[in-house]
Amino acid sequence: MRYYKLSEPHYLVPRTWTGTCRVQRRWGLPGIADCPGCGATWSGFTSYPAIDVSGLSERRALEVLRPEPLAEYKRLAELVSTICPPGTLVQPGTMFGPLHGTARGRFGPLTLEFLWGLLVREDALRTFQAERLRDIVPVSPVFKKPPTPALFELHLHSRGRLHPDCYLPDPAPPCALCGREDVRVHPAPWVDAASLPTDLDVFRLEDNSMYILASERFVEVAQGCGVSDVVFTEVATAPPVKAPRG
Ligand SMILES: [Zn+2]
């Protein structure tokens, strides 16, 4: 099976669609400030729009998105984990619930919102569902003035990994206290094919949440919905072949 990485076109490439969003999420886990194990202040980028933390007693603490000491992060992460489905990657900076904000202009079938995730236009969503793309979970963003046709965000599961050999030179073990990995990734990384899910058509990599991957089937259906300002690049499953010297 082939998989494709979703990305935005180069900034110099003219866009087909004028749609833009200014959005954020209301809830999230704090990042970690000055980890006593590794000294780092850090935060990840994963978002789970379909996980609703609004019923938790500590929801106010989850609205404060500044880094917190490790103990406070762990306390909140433990609480949030009780309502997360199995397989949810809970880490510092993980955000929950729908996007809130504004949307302007006209949107294509798919829109990639850097840092946030993947938006799908209502008619394209119906096609995804009719074509039985697997585990498509739409979440309605809370827009001040909702666009027409409506936009939905897809809830993306965290599954699959880059190949271990992509980490240069040898990855140090993660911090024993906060789990942070101090890694450098190969400039042309490839995925660990055996780790990719066979039951999902679109997902994020669990070790690199900036990677949104889609199956060949997803790409075929999405392209059948019309032109989007999203680039699909097939991901390699083996290291790049070195050009012969001389
Ligand atoms: Zn640490």
Residues whose N, C-alpha, C, O or C-beta is under 5 A from the ligand:
A	BS01	ZN	C35 G37 C38 G39 C175 L177 C178 G179 R180
